Amino acid sequence: MIHPSPEPQSLPGSRIRVIFHPGALDDLGPTAKRESATRALLVSDPGIVEAGHVERAMRSLYKAGILTRLYDGVGENPTTEHVARGLAIAKKFEVNFIIGLGGGSSMDCAKGINFLLTNGGKIEDYWGVNKAALPMLPLIAIPTTAGTGSEAQSAALITDPETHNKMACWDEKAAARIAILDPDLTATVPHAVAAATGIDAISHAVETAGCVKRNDVSRAFSREAWALLSSAFVRALEDPADAAAREKMLLGAHLAGCAIENSMLGAAHACANPLTARYNIVHGHAVGVMLPHVVRFNSQNGHHPYADLVEDPHALAAQLTHFLAAADIPATLGAHGVKESSLDDMADMAAKQWTATFNPRKVGVEELRSLYQSAL
């Protein structure tokens, strides 16, 4: 378990050191300095600039004597185009260090830039596992939402804007050297964003707990993540000023990311990606709507792949539906505009998702279409 501390901490099963305490963003400059940073690229997005977090980060880096250039053009679900624009800045400035500040999009884009800056080529060259031949630059990842857990993972999720393929580029060299968890940063997150990202984090804890690739290390992360997230989610939405609830959410999201790093996800995520690609449904909404149905599907005939989290899997499904209501997220696909006529195509897309292969119950096109139908 990570405890609030200004000193980097390590967790068994994670290669990433963590600084976790309120105000930790101000540690960025000294921390990067200790990691030999002299010329850094800071990757972020316009919302983080507006919230004032980029200014704080830049001030800390400046005080530490680190020359820094800002790339704040990252969009939701970062594409190869976002990566290319950031790469151009990094090359021109000749950086030796990269910082990702924001949600999963900013951190993933920072990793994507790192792939191309150090190893060349195109993002699709790294689609898969351990495709980078050369070392990559040191990276510090700083999440501003309690959601993706990208700061704990070695993967960059980058979308091809033409094919809409979401390319998972996993390489242990892409992992952040240090993650800075500052719960103060999540105090300014809009309610809708906190709701969607919180549901995403919860889905990570649940799917990693049940997936076929789970192991002793990932199960420990899944259990602790679920305990933190399930106890704090509703409270954090009801009262964003509750610092203790925000701390639990941020740490829980990180530990759920550690669980993904050590295992994998399942059918809810396989179903979510086509929903985002086809209907532009926010990822947290898409995976959240599908998750209760996937839990029930995986728990038929006495099976209980989620026993690490709760005694009754059907109670788990009901609790997940309750979380959707607390987050003001409609619980059916129809309410999100999904048409029955598209289910066949989406089931075919979902069956091609890598995460589908790790679901605790085998799924193909027929089973995935049935899951969509039950959620419609």
C-alpha positions as CSV (number, residue, x, y, z in Angstrom):
1,M,0.0,0.0,0.0
2,I,1.2,3.5,-0.9
3,H,1.1,6.1,1.9
4,P,1.2,9.9,1.5
5,S,4.9,10.8,1.2
6,P,7.1,13.3,-0.7
7,E,9.6,10.5,-1.3
8,P,9.2,8.1,-4.3
9,Q,7.8,4.7,-3.1
10,S,7.9,1.4,-4.9
11,L,5.3,-1.3,-4.9
12,P,5.9,-5.0,-5.4
13,G,4.9,-5.9,-8.9
14,S,5.3,-2.4,-10.2
15,R,8.4,-0.9,-11.9
16,I,7.1,2.6,-11.4
17,R,8.0,4.7,-8.3
18,V,5.2,6.8,-6.9
19,I,5.1,10.2,-5.1
20,F,1.7,10.5,-3.4
21,H,0.5,13.4,-1.3
22,P,-1.5,16.7,-1.6
23,G,0.6,19.3,-3.4
24,A,2.9,16.7,-5.0
25,L,2.9,18.5,-8.3
26,D,5.3,21.0,-6.7
27,D,7.8,18.1,-6.4
28,L,8.0,17.8,-10.2
29,G,11.0,20.1,-10.8
30,P,13.2,18.6,-8.0
31,T,12.2,15.1,-9.0
32,A,12.9,15.6,-12.7
33,K,16.3,17.2,-11.7
34,R,17.2,14.1,-9.7
35,E,16.4,12.0,-12.8
36,S,19.0,14.1,-14.8
37,A,16.4,16.1,-16.8
38,T,17.8,19.3,-18.5
39,R,15.5,19.8,-21.4
40,A,11.9,18.6,-21.0
41,L,8.8,18.3,-23.1
42,L,5.6,18.8,-21.1
43,V,2.6,17.1,-22.7
44,S,-0.9,18.3,-21.7
45,D,-4.2,19.6,-22.9
46,P,-6.1,22.9,-23.0
47,G,-8.3,22.0,-20.0
48,I,-5.3,21.3,-17.8
49,V,-3.9,24.7,-18.9
50,E,-7.1,26.4,-18.0
51,A,-7.2,24.7,-14.6
52,G,-3.8,26.2,-13.8
53,H,-2.0,22.9,-13.4
54,V,0.4,23.5,-16.3
55,E,1.5,26.8,-14.9
56,R,2.3,25.1,-11.6
57,A,4.2,22.4,-13.3
58,M,6.2,24.8,-15.5
59,R,7.0,27.0,-12.5
60,S,8.4,24.0,-10.6
61,L,10.5,22.9,-13.5
62,Y,11.8,26.5,-14.0
63,K,12.8,26.8,-10.4
64,A,14.7,23.5,-10.8
65,G,16.6,24.9,-13.8
66,I,15.0,22.6,-16.3
67,L,14.4,24.1,-19.7
68,T,10.9,23.1,-20.8
69,R,8.6,23.3,-23.9
70,L,4.9,22.8,-23.6
71,Y,2.8,20.8,-26.0
72,D,-0.9,21.3,-25.0
73,G,-2.6,20.1,-28.1
74,V,-3.7,16.7,-26.9
75,G,-7.3,15.7,-27.6
76,E,-9.5,13.0,-26.1
77,N,-8.6,9.6,-27.4
78,P,-5.2,10.8,-28.8
79,T,-4.5,10.0,-32.4
80,T,-1.4,9.6,-34.5
81,E,-1.8,13.3,-35.5
82,H,-1.6,14.4,-31.9
83,V,1.5,12.4,-31.5
84,A,3.1,13.8,-34.7
85,R,2.5,17.4,-33.5
86,G,4.1,16.8,-30.1
87,L,7.0,14.9,-31.8
88,A,7.8,17.9,-33.9
89,I,8.2,20.1,-30.9
90,A,10.3,17.5,-29.0
91,K,12.6,17.1,-32.0
92,K,13.1,20.8,-32.4
93,F,13.8,21.4,-28.8
94,E,16.1,18.3,-28.5
95,V,14.5,17.1,-25.2
96,N,16.0,14.5,-22.9
97,F,13.0,14.1,-20.7
98,I,9.2,13.8,-21.1
99,I,6.4,14.6,-18.8
100,G,2.7,13.7,-19.2
101,L,0.3,15.9,-17.2
102,G,-3.4,15.3,-17.6
103,G,-5.8,12.4,-18.1
104,G,-5.0,9.2,-19.9
105,S,-5.0,11.0,-23.2
106,S,-2.1,13.2,-22.2
107,M,-0.1,10.4,-20.7
108,D,-0.7,8.1,-23.6
109,C,0.3,10.8,-26.1
110,A,3.5,11.4,-24.1
111,K,4.3,7.7,-24.4
112,G,3.5,7.8,-28.1
113,I,5.9,10.7,-28.6
114,N,8.6,8.8,-26.7
115,F,8.2,5.8,-28.9
116,L,8.8,7.8,-32.1
117,L,11.4,10.2,-30.7
118,T,13.7,7.4,-29.6
119,N,12.9,4.6,-32.0
120,G,11.6,6.3,-35.1
121,G,9.0,5.0,-37.6
122,K,5.3,5.2,-37.1
123,I,3.0,4.4,-34.2
124,E,1.6,1.3,-35.9
125,D,5.2,-0.1,-35.8
126,Y,4.8,-0.5,-32.1
127,W,1.2,-1.9,-32.1
128,G,1.7,-5.0,-30.0
129,V,4.2,-6.0,-27.3
130,N,7.8,-5.0,-26.9
131,K,8.3,-3.7,-30.5
132,A,10.8,-0.9,-29.5
133,A,14.4,-1.9,-30.0
134,L,16.1,1.1,-28.4
135,P,15.9,2.6,-24.9
136,M,13.3,5.4,-24.4
137,L,13.6,8.7,-22.6
138,P,12.7,9.0,-18.9
139,L,9.1,9.8,-18.3
140,I,7.2,11.3,-15.4
141,A,3.4,10.8,-15.5
142,I,1.0,13.0,-13.5
143,P,-2.7,12.1,-13.6
144,T,-5.2,14.8,-13.1
145,T,-8.2,12.4,-13.0
146,A,-8.9,9.3,-11.0
147,G,-9.5,7.1,-14.0
148,T,-7.3,5.4,-16.6
149,G,-4.4,4.4,-14.5
150,S,-2.2,5.1,-17.5
151,E,0.6,6.4,-15.2
152,A,0.9,2.8,-13.9
153,Q,1.0,1.1,-17.3
154,S,3.5,0.4,-20.1
155,A,1.0,0.8,-22.9
156,A,0.2,3.8,-25.1
157,L,-3.3,3.7,-26.6
158,I,-3.2,5.7,-29.8
159,T,-6.0,5.9,-32.4
160,D,-5.6,5.9,-36.1
161,P,-8.0,8.6,-37.3
162,E,-8.6,6.9,-40.6
163,T,-9.3,3.4,-39.5
164,H,-10.4,4.3,-36.0
165,N,-8.3,1.4,-34.7
166,K,-7.2,2.0,-31.1
167,M,-3.6,0.7,-31.2
168,A,-2.2,-0.6,-27.9
169,C,1.5,-0.2,-28.0
170,W,2.9,-2.0,-24.9
171,D,6.5,-2.0,-24.1
172,E,8.1,-2.1,-20.7
173,K,10.5,0.7,-21.8
174,A,7.5,3.0,-22.3
175,A,6.6,2.9,-18.6
176,A,6.9,6.1,-16.6
177,R,9.9,6.2,-14.3
178,I,7.9,8.0,-11.7
179,A,4.2,8.7,-11.2
180,I,3.2,11.8,-9.2
181,L,-0.2,11.4,-7.6
182,D,-1.5,14.8,-6.3
183,P,-5.1,14.6,-5.1
184,D,-5.3,18.4,-5.2
185,L,-5.4,18.1,-9.0
186,T,-8.6,16.2,-9.0
187,A,-10.5,18.9,-7.1
188,T,-11.0,20.9,-10.2
189,V,-12.3,18.1,-12.4
190,P,-15.9,18.7,-13.7
191,H,-18.5,16.4,-12.3
192,A,-19.2,14.6,-15.6
193,V,-15.5,13.9,-16.1
194,A,-15.0,12.7,-12.5
195,A,-18.0,10.4,-13.0
196,A,-16.9,8.9,-16.3
197,T,-13.3,8.4,-15.2
198,G,-14.3,7.0,-11.8
199,I,-16.5,4.4,-13.5
200,D,-13.5,3.5,-15.8
201,A,-11.3,3.0,-12.8
202,I,-13.9,0.8,-11.2
203,S,-14.2,-1.3,-14.4
204,H,-10.4,-1.8,-14.3
205,A,-10.6,-3.2,-10.8
206,V,-13.5,-5.5,-11.7
207,E,-12.3,-6.8,-15.0
208,T,-8.7,-7.5,-13.8
209,A,-10.1,-9.4,-10.9
210,G,-11.9,-11.8,-13.2
211,C,-9.7,-12.1,-16.3
212,V,-7.9,-15.3,-17.2
213,K,-4.5,-13.7,-17.0
214,R,-4.9,-12.7,-13.3
215,N,-2.2,-13.8,-10.9
216,D,-1.3,-13.3,-7.3
217,V,0.2,-9.8,-7.9
218,S,-2.7,-8.5,-10.0
219,R,-5.3,-10.0,-7.6
220,A,-3.8,-8.0,-4.7
221,F,-3.9,-4.8,-6.8
222,S,-7.5,-5.5,-7.9
223,R,-8.7,-6.2,-4.3
224,E,-7.1,-3.0,-2.9
225,A,-8.3,-0.9,-5.8
226,W,-11.8,-2.2,-5.5
227,A,-11.8,-1.5,-1.7
228,L,-10.7,2.1,-2.2
229,L,-12.8,2.9,-5.3
230,S,-16.1,1.3,-4.2
231,S,-16.0,3.0,-0.8
232,A,-15.2,6.4,-2.1
233,F,-16.8,6.8,-5.5
234,V,-20.3,8.0,-4.5
235,R,-18.9,10.3,-1.8
236,A,-16.3,11.8,-4.1
237,L,-19.1,12.7,-6.6
238,E,-21.4,14.1,-3.9
239,D,-18.7,16.2,-2.3
240,P,-15.7,17.1,-4.4
241,A,-14.3,19.0,-1.4
242,D,-13.9,15.7,0.5
243,A,-10.1,15.3,0.2
244,A,-10.1,11.9,1.8
245,A,-12.5,10.5,-0.8
246,R,-10.4,12.1,-3.6
247,E,-7.3,10.5,-2.2
248,K,-8.9,7.1,-2.2
249,M,-10.1,7.5,-5.8
250,L,-6.7,8.6,-7.1
251,L,-4.8,5.9,-5.3
252,G,-7.5,3.3,-6.2
253,A,-7.3,4.3,-9.9
254,H,-3.5,3.9,-9.8
255,L,-3.7,0.5,-8.2
256,A,-6.3,-0.6,-10.8
257,G,-3.8,0.5,-13.4
258,C,-1.1,-1.6,-11.7
259,A,-3.6,-4.6,-11.9
260,I,-3.9,-4.1,-15.7
261,E,-0.2,-3.9,-16.0
262,N,0.1,-7.3,-14.3
263,S,-2.9,-9.0,-16.0
264,M,-5.5,-7.8,-18.5
265,L,-9.1,-6.7,-19.0
266,G,-12.2,-8.5,-20.5
267,A,-15.4,-8.4,-22.5
268,A,-16.7,-5.1,-21.1
269,H,-13.7,-3.3,-22.6
270,A,-13.9,-5.2,-25.8
271,C,-17.5,-4.0,-26.2
272,A,-16.7,-0.5,-25.1
273,N,-14.2,0.3,-27.9
274,P,-16.7,-0.2,-30.8
275,L,-19.3,1.9,-28.9
276,T,-16.8,4.8,-28.8
277,A,-15.7,4.3,-32.4
278,R,-19.2,4.0,-33.8
279,Y,-21.3,6.3,-31.6
280,N,-18.6,8.5,-29.9
281,I,-19.8,7.4,-26.5
282,V,-17.4,8.4,-23.7
283,H,-15.3,5.4,-22.8
284,G,-16.2,5.5,-19.1
285,H,-19.9,5.5,-20.1
286,A,-19.5,2.7,-22.7
287,V,-17.6,0.3,-20.4
288,G,-19.8,1.2,-17.4
289,V,-23.0,0.4,-19.2
290,M,-21.6,-3.0,-20.4
291,L,-20.0,-4.0,-17.2
292,P,-23.0,-5.2,-15.2
293,H,-24.1,-7.4,-18.1
294,V,-20.6,-8.8,-18.5
295,V,-20.4,-9.6,-14.8
296,R,-23.8,-11.5,-15.0
297,F,-22.7,-13.3,-18.2
298,N,-19.4,-14.4,-16.6
299,S,-21.2,-15.5,-13.4
300,Q,-23.7,-18.0,-14.8
301,N,-23.9,-21.6,-13.7
302,G,-22.3,-21.0,-10.4
303,H,-19.1,-19.4,-11.7
304,H,-17.7,-16.6,-9.7
305,P,-14.6,-15.0,-11.2
306,Y,-15.0,-11.9,-9.0
307,A,-14.9,-13.7,-5.7
308,D,-11.8,-11.6,-4.7
309,L,-14.0,-8.6,-4.6
310,V,-17.5,-9.6,-3.3
311,E,-19.3,-12.8,-2.1
312,D,-22.2,-12.5,-4.6
313,P,-21.5,-11.6,-8.3
314,H,-25.1,-10.6,-8.9
315,A,-24.9,-8.2,-6.0
316,L,-21.7,-6.9,-7.7
317,A,-23.7,-6.3,-10.9
318,A,-26.4,-4.5,-9.0
319,Q,-23.8,-2.3,-7.2
320,L,-22.2,-1.4,-10.6
321,T,-25.7,-0.3,-11.9
322,H,-26.1,1.8,-8.7
323,F,-22.8,3.5,-9.4
324,L,-24.0,4.4,-12.9
325,A,-27.1,6.0,-11.3
326,A,-24.9,7.9,-8.8
327,A,-22.8,9.2,-11.8
328,D,-25.9,10.3,-13.8
329,I,-24.9,7.9,-16.6
330,P,-27.9,6.3,-18.4
331,A,-27.7,2.5,-17.9
332,T,-28.9,1.4,-21.3
333,L,-27.3,1.6,-24.7
334,G,-30.5,2.8,-26.2
335,A,-30.4,5.9,-24.0
336,H,-26.9,6.6,-25.5
337,G,-28.4,6.5,-29.0
338,V,-27.3,3.0,-30.0
339,K,-29.5,1.3,-32.6
340,E,-30.2,-2.4,-32.8
341,S,-29.3,-2.3,-36.5
342,S,-25.6,-1.7,-35.6
343,L,-25.2,-4.6,-33.1
344,D,-24.0,-7.1,-35.6
345,D,-21.2,-4.8,-36.9
346,M,-20.2,-3.8,-33.4
347,A,-20.2,-7.5,-32.2
348,D,-17.8,-8.3,-35.1
349,M,-15.6,-5.4,-34.1
350,A,-15.7,-6.4,-30.4
351,A,-14.7,-9.9,-31.2
352,K,-11.5,-8.6,-32.8
353,Q,-10.5,-6.7,-29.6
354,W,-7.5,-8.1,-27.8
355,T,-9.2,-7.7,-24.4
356,A,-11.9,-10.1,-25.4
357,T,-9.5,-13.0,-25.4
358,F,-8.9,-12.6,-21.6
359,N,-12.5,-12.7,-20.6
360,P,-13.1,-15.4,-18.0
361,R,-15.9,-16.9,-20.2
362,K,-15.1,-17.5,-23.8
363,V,-16.8,-14.9,-26.1
364,G,-17.2,-14.7,-29.8
365,V,-19.4,-12.7,-32.1
366,E,-22.6,-14.4,-31.0
367,E,-21.9,-13.9,-27.3
368,L,-20.8,-10.3,-27.7
369,R,-23.9,-9.5,-29.7
370,S,-26.0,-11.0,-26.9
371,L,-24.3,-8.8,-24.4
372,Y,-25.0,-5.7,-26.5
373,Q,-28.6,-6.8,-26.9
374,S,-29.0,-7.2,-23.1
375,A,-27.6,-3.7,-22.6
376,L,-29.7,-2.1,-25.3
